[in-house]
Amino acid sequence: MCFELDSSPPIPVIRGAAVSHEDLTLQAADGNTFAAFYATPEEPATVGVVILPDVRGLYRFYEELALRFAERGMPAVAFDYFGRTAGTSKRGEDFEYMPHVQQTETQTVQADVAACIAHLREKGAEKIFTVGFCFGGRQSWLAAADQEGLGGAVGFYGRPADATERAAELNAPILALQAGADQNITAADNAAFAEALEGAGVEHDVVTYEGAPHSFFDRKQEEFADASDDAWAKVLAFIASYS
């Protein structure tokens, strides 16, 4: 598990920002229906964000993150991975997510990402970025191979092995924000990812925050506030650079 259910993004709320939001049920090309949360600024925007949650799927942290993007002028869709196996209803704290995670496949996750991208494009966004965490970090990078015309792909503490193997297929810039004290993703993993991206000619930035644990990007982790602030600044700069 990544964040606790009562965690929140370590990003300042912009008070007074004109933002609206709604719960959605979207449909992928294979007919799957899945839950999503859509936040949008009042003013029209041409840049949109698809948020790929951690292993637990859609919950409050990612809805809050979508709102933070919208406050900064970017519509965002955060979506749930488990429409095929758990339906579209809201879930409680006792939800056992791992049996559902084990039934996911990259091709079905990417089908749902494509539906989120289509929704944002229907609403006027022209350049789309993916931002993912943990399980979603890996899938965000893979979206650079599987989604056409992506502006860029951001991953927080994702396991990079699959994206490393598919580096030659990645058709969008990559930002990796990795945890130096991650127990499951090593410095060698991150170095291999950077080397593969360099060899494939993919524009990239692989950043490691020394001493930071997996899931450091959390308001409750006050001792890693500097890493969180820097990571958020890098996300915004990355999106601005490739928009």
C-alpha positions in Angstrom: 0.0 0.0 0.0 1.2 3.6 -0.7 -0.7 6.4 1.1 -3.0 6.0 4.1 -6.7 6.8 3.3 -6.5 10.0 5.3 -3.3 11.2 3.5 -3.4 14.3 1.3 -1.1 15.8 -1.4 1.5 18.1 0.0 0.5 20.9 -2.3 -0.9 24.3 -1.2 -4.6 24.9 -1.9 -5.2 28.0 -4.0 -8.1 29.6 -2.1 -10.7 31.2 -4.3 -9.7 29.3 -7.4 -12.8 28.8 -9.6 -12.8 25.0 -9.9 -15.6 22.5 -10.4 -15.6 18.7 -10.0 -17.7 15.6 -10.5 -17.7 11.9 -10.2 -17.8 10.1 -13.6 -18.3 6.7 -15.0 -16.2 6.4 -18.2 -16.2 3.6 -20.7 -13.1 2.1 -22.4 -13.0 0.8 -25.9 -13.4 -2.8 -24.7 -16.7 -1.9 -23.0 -15.3 -1.7 -19.5 -17.0 1.0 -17.3 -14.9 2.4 -14.5 -15.1 5.2 -11.9 -13.3 8.5 -12.3 -13.1 11.9 -10.7 -13.0 15.0 -12.9 -11.8 18.4 -11.8 -11.7 21.4 -14.1 -11.0 25.1 -13.9 -13.6 27.6 -14.9 -11.5 29.0 -17.7 -11.0 26.9 -20.9 -7.7 25.0 -20.9 -5.6 23.2 -23.5 -3.5 21.1 -21.2 -5.0 18.2 -19.3 -3.7 15.6 -16.8 -4.6 11.9 -16.3 -3.8 10.8 -12.8 -2.9 7.1 -12.3 -3.3 6.1 -8.6 -1.3 3.6 -6.5 -2.3 0.0 -6.0 -5.5 0.8 -4.1 -7.1 2.6 -7.0 -9.2 5.7 -6.8 -9.6 7.3 -3.4 -9.5 10.7 -1.7 -5.8 11.5 -2.2 -6.1 11.4 -5.9 -9.3 13.3 -6.0 -7.5 16.0 -4.0 -4.6 15.9 -6.4 -7.0 16.4 -9.4 -8.3 19.5 -7.6 -4.8 20.9 -7.1 -4.1 20.6 -10.8 -7.4 22.2 -11.7 -6.6 25.1 -9.3 -3.5 25.7 -11.5 -5.5 25.8 -14.7 -5.3 22.2 -15.8 -8.3 19.9 -15.9 -7.5 16.5 -14.5 -9.1 13.0 -14.4 -8.1 10.5 -11.7 -9.5 7.1 -12.4 -9.9 3.6 -10.8 -8.3 0.5 -12.1 -10.9 -2.1 -11.0 -14.0 -1.5 -13.0 -13.7 -5.0 -14.5 -13.5 -6.8 -11.2 -14.9 -4.5 -8.5 -17.5 -2.3 -10.3 -17.8 1.5 -10.1 -19.2 2.1 -6.6 -17.4 3.9 -3.8 -15.4 1.6 -1.5 -14.7 1.6 2.2 -11.4 1.4 4.1 -11.7 -2.4 4.3 -11.5 -2.9 0.5 -9.0 -5.7 -0.3 -7.4 -4.3 -3.3 -4.6 -6.8 -4.0 -6.8 -9.5 -5.5 -8.0 -6.9 -8.0 -4.5 -5.6 -8.7 -3.4 -9.1 -9.5 -6.1 -9.2 -12.2 -5.0 -6.1 -14.0 -3.1 -6.2 -17.2 -1.2 -3.4 -18.9 -3.4 -3.5 -21.9 -6.6 -3.0 -19.9 -5.1 -0.3 -17.7 -4.0 1.5 -20.9 -7.5 1.1 -22.4 -8.8 3.0 -19.4 -6.1 5.6 -19.7 -7.2 6.1 -23.3 -10.8 6.7 -22.3 -9.6 9.3 -19.8 -7.5 11.0 -22.5 -10.5 11.0 -24.8 -12.7 12.6 -22.1 -10.1 15.4 -21.6 -9.9 15.9 -25.4 -13.6 16.1 -25.7 -13.5 18.9 -23.1 -11.0 20.9 -25.1 -7.6 19.7 -23.9 -5.1 19.4 -26.7 -1.9 18.3 -24.8 -2.3 15.5 -22.3 0.2 14.4 -19.6 0.0 11.3 -17.3 1.0 11.5 -13.7 1.2 8.2 -11.7 2.2 6.8 -8.4 3.7 3.4 -7.5 1.8 0.9 -9.6 0.5 4.0 -11.5 4.0 5.4 -11.9 5.0 2.4 -14.0 1.7 2.5 -16.0 2.2 6.3 -16.5 5.6 5.7 -18.2 4.1 2.8 -20.3 1.4 5.3 -21.5 4.3 7.0 -23.4 4.4 3.8 -25.5 0.7 2.9 -25.6 -1.0 6.3 -26.0 -0.7 8.4 -29.1 0.3 12.0 -28.9 1.0 12.1 -25.2 2.7 15.3 -24.0 4.8 13.6 -21.4 4.6 10.9 -18.6 5.5 11.5 -15.0 6.0 8.7 -12.5 6.5 8.9 -8.7 8.4 5.9 -7.3 7.3 3.5 -10.0 9.0 0.2 -10.7 10.8 1.0 -14.0 11.7 -2.5 -15.3 8.9 -2.7 -17.9 9.5 0.8 -19.1 13.2 0.1 -19.2 12.6 -2.9 -21.5 10.3 -0.8 -23.7 12.4 2.3 -23.8 12.7 2.3 -27.6 8.8 2.4 -27.8 8.4 5.4 -25.5 7.3 8.3 -27.7 7.0 11.1 -25.1 9.3 12.8 -22.6 9.7 11.0 -19.2 10.0 12.4 -15.7 10.8 9.8 -12.9 10.7 11.0 -9.3 12.2 8.2 -7.3 12.7 7.5 -3.6 16.3 6.9 -2.5 15.3 4.8 0.5 12.8 2.7 -1.4 13.0 -0.8 -0.2 11.9 -2.4 -3.5 13.3 -0.1 -6.2 17.0 0.1 -6.2 19.5 2.7 -7.4 20.6 0.2 -10.0 17.0 0.0 -11.2 16.8 3.7 -11.6 20.3 3.9 -13.3 19.3 1.2 -15.8 16.1 3.2 -16.6 18.0 6.4 -17.2 20.6 4.5 -19.3 17.9 2.9 -21.5 16.1 6.2 -22.0 19.4 7.8 -23.0 20.2 5.0 -25.4 16.7 5.3 -27.0 17.0 9.0 -27.4 14.0 9.7 -25.1 14.0 13.1 -23.4 14.0 12.4 -19.7 14.9 13.3 -16.2 15.3 10.6 -13.6 15.5 12.2 -10.1 16.2 10.3 -6.9 15.5 11.9 -3.5 18.2 10.5 -1.2 16.8 9.3 2.1 13.2 9.6 1.0 11.0 6.5 1.4 8.4 5.1 -1.0 5.3 7.3 -0.9 7.2 10.4 0.5 4.8 12.7 -1.4 2.4 13.0 1.4 1.5 16.0 3.7 1.8 13.7 6.7 5.5 13.0 5.9 6.6 16.4 7.1 10.3 15.4 7.3 10.3 15.0 3.5 8.5 18.3 2.7 11.6 19.6 0.8 11.6 16.6 -1.4 7.8 16.9 -2.0 8.1 20.6 -2.8 10.9 20.0 -5.3 9.0 17.1 -6.9 5.8 19.1 -7.3 7.8 22.0 -8.8 9.5 19.6 -11.2 6.1 18.2 -12.3 4.7 21.7 -13.0 7.9 22.7 -14.8 7.9 19.4 -16.9 4.3 20.0 -18.0 5.0 23.7 -18.8 8.1 22.7 -20.8 6.4 20.2 -23.1 3.0 22.0 -23.4 
